[in-house]
Amino acid sequence: MPRPYSSAVIPAPLEQVWPSIRDFGGLDRWHPAIATSELIRGATGFEIGAQRRLTLGDGGVVVEQLVSIDDRFHSLTYEILESPFPVRRYISTVRLSPVTATGQTFGEWWVDFDAEAADEGQLVDLFANGVFGAGLAALGEKFGS
């Protein structure tokens, strides 16, 4: 089972960055690949089981469900319910930690998923770089890098 991963240092304190990640319905406010994000279940997007419908820049649609959110350890886990990607059992986590020496934030994002062996290489690159890396880079830009 592949595990695409990306990490970055975001030039802002954890307390400023966490609300962007924690807002499950607001991914379109900072991720460049997301044209729109709409909560379709869960009024606030902060409760387990909340669902969001993401429209990608190419018009594709992804439906995701919030699996867990941990304000103490600053992590959010979600799963894909519907997508144009040839994946099964896609469960992804975003986690933030303080960089205590500099007052910045260390962000990391990864996924565990199943797919046909022929698709794995392309999907690992897509998720690690096109989704996670691009998203963390966008957070860096949002907060001033």
C-alpha positions as CSV (number, residue, x, y, z in Angstrom):
1,M,0.0,0.0,0.0
2,P,1.6,3.3,-1.0
3,R,1.9,6.3,1.3
4,P,2.4,9.6,-0.5
5,Y,3.8,12.2,1.9
6,S,4.7,15.9,1.8
7,S,5.9,18.3,4.4
8,A,6.8,22.0,4.7
9,V,7.6,24.8,7.1
10,I,5.0,27.5,7.1
11,P,6.2,30.9,8.1
12,A,3.5,31.6,10.7
13,P,2.7,30.4,14.2
14,L,0.6,27.3,14.6
15,E,-2.3,29.3,16.1
16,Q,-2.6,31.2,12.8
17,V,-2.3,28.2,10.5
18,W,-4.5,25.6,12.3
19,P,-7.8,27.4,11.6
20,S,-7.2,27.1,7.9
21,I,-6.7,23.3,8.2
22,R,-9.4,22.9,10.8
23,D,-12.1,24.5,8.6
24,F,-13.1,21.3,6.7
25,G,-15.5,23.3,4.5
26,G,-13.0,26.0,3.5
27,L,-10.3,24.1,1.5
28,D,-11.1,26.3,-1.5
29,R,-9.9,29.4,0.5
30,W,-6.3,28.3,0.3
31,H,-5.7,25.2,-1.9
32,P,-5.0,26.2,-5.5
33,A,-6.4,23.0,-7.0
34,I,-9.8,23.5,-5.5
35,A,-12.3,25.7,-7.4
36,T,-15.1,25.3,-4.9
37,S,-15.8,23.6,-1.6
38,E,-19.3,23.0,-0.3
39,L,-20.4,21.3,2.9
40,I,-23.1,18.8,2.0
41,R,-23.4,17.2,5.5
42,G,-22.7,18.9,8.8
43,A,-23.6,22.4,9.4
44,T,-20.2,23.6,10.5
45,G,-17.8,21.2,9.0
46,F,-16.2,20.6,12.5
47,E,-18.1,17.5,13.4
48,I,-17.1,14.0,12.7
49,G,-19.0,12.7,9.6
50,A,-19.2,16.2,8.0
51,Q,-19.0,15.9,4.2
52,R,-17.6,18.3,1.6
53,R,-18.0,18.3,-2.2
54,L,-14.9,19.7,-3.9
55,T,-14.9,20.9,-7.4
56,L,-11.4,20.6,-8.9
57,G,-10.0,23.2,-11.3
58,D,-10.5,20.7,-14.2
59,G,-14.1,20.2,-13.3
60,G,-13.8,16.9,-11.5
61,V,-15.7,16.4,-8.3
62,V,-14.5,14.8,-5.1
63,V,-16.7,14.0,-2.0
64,E,-14.8,13.7,1.3
65,Q,-15.9,12.9,4.8
66,L,-14.3,14.1,8.0
67,V,-13.1,11.1,10.0
68,S,-11.3,12.8,13.0
69,I,-10.2,16.2,14.1
70,D,-7.9,16.7,17.0
71,D,-7.4,20.3,18.3
72,R,-4.9,19.2,20.9
73,F,-2.5,17.6,18.4
74,H,-3.6,19.7,15.4
75,S,-4.5,17.0,13.0
76,L,-7.4,16.3,10.7
77,T,-8.2,13.0,9.0
78,Y,-10.6,12.5,6.1
79,E,-11.6,9.9,3.6
80,I,-12.7,10.0,0.0
81,L,-16.2,8.8,-0.7
82,E,-16.3,9.6,-4.4
83,S,-13.7,10.8,-6.8
84,P,-12.4,10.6,-10.4
85,F,-9.2,8.9,-9.1
86,P,-8.8,5.2,-9.3
87,V,-8.4,4.6,-5.6
88,R,-10.0,2.6,-2.9
89,R,-9.9,3.1,0.9
90,Y,-8.3,6.6,0.7
91,I,-7.7,7.9,4.2
92,S,-5.6,11.1,4.5
93,T,-4.2,13.1,7.4
94,V,-2.9,16.7,7.7
95,R,-1.0,17.4,10.9
96,L,0.6,20.6,12.1
97,S,3.3,21.0,14.8
98,P,5.1,24.1,16.2
99,V,8.6,24.8,15.2
100,T,9.6,26.0,18.6
101,A,13.0,27.5,17.7
102,T,11.5,29.9,15.1
103,G,7.8,30.3,15.9
104,Q,6.8,28.8,12.5
105,T,4.7,25.7,11.8
106,F,5.7,22.3,10.4
107,G,3.0,20.9,8.2
108,E,2.8,17.3,7.0
109,W,0.2,15.6,4.8
110,W,-0.1,12.0,3.8
111,V,-2.5,9.3,2.6
112,D,-2.9,5.6,2.7
113,F,-4.9,4.2,-0.2
114,D,-5.4,1.1,-2.3
115,A,-5.2,1.1,-6.1
116,E,-4.2,-1.1,-9.0
117,A,-0.4,-1.6,-9.2
118,A,-0.3,0.0,-12.6
119,D,-1.9,3.2,-11.3
120,E,0.2,3.5,-8.0
121,G,3.2,5.5,-9.4
122,Q,1.1,8.2,-11.0
123,L,-1.2,8.5,-8.0
124,V,1.7,8.7,-5.5
125,D,3.1,11.6,-7.5
126,L,-0.3,13.3,-7.9
127,F,-1.1,13.1,-4.2
128,A,2.4,13.9,-2.8
129,N,3.1,16.8,-5.2
130,G,0.0,18.0,-6.9
131,V,-2.3,17.8,-3.8
132,F,-0.2,17.8,-0.6
133,G,2.9,19.7,-1.7
134,A,0.8,22.3,-3.6
135,G,-1.5,22.7,-0.7
136,L,1.3,23.2,1.9
137,A,3.1,25.6,-0.5
138,A,-0.1,27.6,-0.8
139,L,-0.4,27.8,3.0
140,G,3.2,29.1,3.0
141,E,2.3,31.8,0.5
142,K,-0.9,32.7,2.4
143,F,1.1,33.2,5.5
144,G,3.9,35.1,3.9
145,S,6.7,33.0,2.5
